[in-house]
Amino acid sequence: MQEATVHTQFGSLTIREEDEAITQLRWGKSLRNDDTALLKEAVRQVAEYDAGTREQFDIPIRVQGSAFQRDVCDAISAIAFGDTCTYGDIAKALAVPAQAVGQACGGNPIPIIIPCHRVMGAKGLTGFSGAGGVETKVALLRHEKAAGLLI
């Protein structure tokens, strides 16, 4: 596995590559700064997102988890930049309970690239598993100009 860190307005983000796919994005600095073509591209794309010049990511990702986790991450990935949906919307599409979707969303291993910050509760803003919690979620939604729905 290789890692690289990108510094953004949302904090330092470490991106992990395994077997030619991005498998994790986490808050914090890596002790490593590996130099692979995929990590360079992932860092570039996250920096572009941070600068407001990228709305979609087109790098290979792989969610390591259950089939259900992958299904939820696929549904989350389909939410367009600046849009939001609810846990219930995803639950209905997958024919599962909304609570299960919430748990899978909280277990998203590649936040921002798989935009779990775009998933809301039925009554509005809910938690966020990234550093800074709900404040980071709000910052990401504001960055995408989706926060008008909330604030």
C-alpha positions in Angstrom: 0.0 0.0 0.0 1.1 3.5 -0.8 -0.1 6.8 0.7 0.1 10.5 0.0 -1.3 13.6 1.8 -3.0 16.6 0.3 -3.6 19.8 2.3 -7.1 21.3 1.9 -9.4 23.8 3.5 -11.1 20.8 5.1 -7.8 19.6 6.7 -5.0 17.4 5.7 -6.3 14.3 3.9 -4.3 11.1 3.4 -5.2 9.0 0.4 -4.3 5.3 0.3 -3.7 3.3 -2.9 -3.7 -0.5 -3.0 -3.4 -2.7 -6.1 -3.9 0.3 -8.5 -7.1 1.6 -6.8 -7.8 4.2 -4.1 -9.0 2.3 -1.1 -9.1 5.0 1.7 -9.2 8.7 2.3 -8.8 9.8 5.9 -8.2 13.0 7.8 -4.6 13.6 9.0 -1.1 13.5 7.6 0.6 10.3 6.5 4.1 9.5 7.7 4.7 8.5 4.0 4.4 10.4 0.8 4.7 7.8 -1.9 5.0 8.8 -5.5 2.8 6.7 -7.7 1.0 7.9 -10.8 -2.4 7.1 -9.3 -1.6 8.9 -6.0 -0.4 12.0 -7.9 -3.6 12.0 -9.9 -5.8 11.5 -6.8 -4.0 14.3 -5.0 -4.4 16.5 -8.0 -8.1 15.8 -8.3 -8.7 16.3 -4.5 -6.8 19.6 -4.8 -9.0 20.6 -7.7 -12.1 19.8 -5.8 -10.8 21.9 -2.9 -10.1 24.8 -5.3 -13.6 24.6 -6.7 -12.6 23.5 -10.2 -13.6 19.8 -10.0 -17.1 18.4 -9.3 -16.5 14.7 -10.2 -13.7 12.3 -9.5 -12.5 9.9 -12.2 -9.9 7.8 -10.5 -10.2 4.1 -9.8 -11.5 3.3 -6.4 -12.3 0.1 -4.5 -14.4 -0.2 -1.5 -13.2 -2.9 0.7 -16.2 -4.2 2.6 -19.4 -6.2 2.2 -21.5 -6.2 -0.9 -24.0 -4.1 1.0 -21.3 -1.5 1.8 -20.3 -1.4 -1.8 -23.9 -1.0 -2.9 -24.4 1.9 -0.5 -21.2 3.6 -1.7 -22.3 3.1 -5.3 -25.6 4.9 -4.5 -23.8 7.7 -2.7 -21.4 8.1 -5.6 -24.4 8.7 -7.9 -25.3 11.9 -6.0 -24.3 14.9 -8.1 -22.1 17.7 -6.9 -24.3 20.3 -5.1 -27.2 17.9 -4.6 -28.2 15.9 -1.5 -30.5 13.0 -0.8 -31.6 11.2 2.4 -30.7 7.9 3.9 -34.4 7.0 3.3 -34.0 7.8 -0.5 -31.0 5.4 -0.7 -32.8 2.8 1.6 -35.8 2.8 -0.7 -33.7 2.3 -3.8 -31.9 -0.6 -2.2 -34.9 -2.0 -0.4 -33.2 -1.9 3.0 -33.8 0.0 6.3 -32.6 3.6 6.4 -30.6 2.9 9.6 -28.6 0.3 7.8 -27.8 2.9 5.1 -26.7 5.3 7.8 -24.4 2.8 9.3 -22.9 2.0 5.9 -22.6 5.7 5.1 -20.7 6.1 8.4 -18.4 3.3 7.3 -17.5 4.9 3.9 -13.8 4.4 3.6 -13.3 7.1 0.9 -15.2 10.2 2.0 -15.2 13.2 -0.3 -14.4 11.0 -3.3 -17.5 8.9 -2.3 -19.5 12.0 -1.1 -21.2 10.7 2.0 -21.5 14.4 3.1 -24.3 14.7 0.6 -26.5 12.3 2.5 -29.0 13.8 4.9 -31.4 12.6 7.5 -35.1 12.8 6.9 -35.3 16.0 9.0 -32.1 17.6 7.7 -28.5 17.7 8.8 -27.1 14.6 10.5 -23.6 13.5 11.7 -20.5 13.0 9.7 -17.7 10.5 10.4 -14.8 12.8 9.1 -12.7 14.9 11.3 -14.6 17.9 12.6 -17.9 16.0 12.4 -21.0 17.9 11.3 -19.0 21.1 11.0 -16.9 19.5 8.2 -20.1 18.2 6.6 -21.5 21.7 6.5 -18.3 23.1 5.1 -18.3 20.5 2.3 -21.9 21.2 1.5 -21.3 25.0 1.5 -18.3 24.4 -0.8 -20.6 22.7 -3.2 -23.2 25.4 -2.7 -25.7 22.8 -1.4 -25.9 24.3 2.1 -28.7 26.7 1.1 -30.9 23.7 1.8 -29.8 23.7 5.4 -28.5 27.0 6.6 
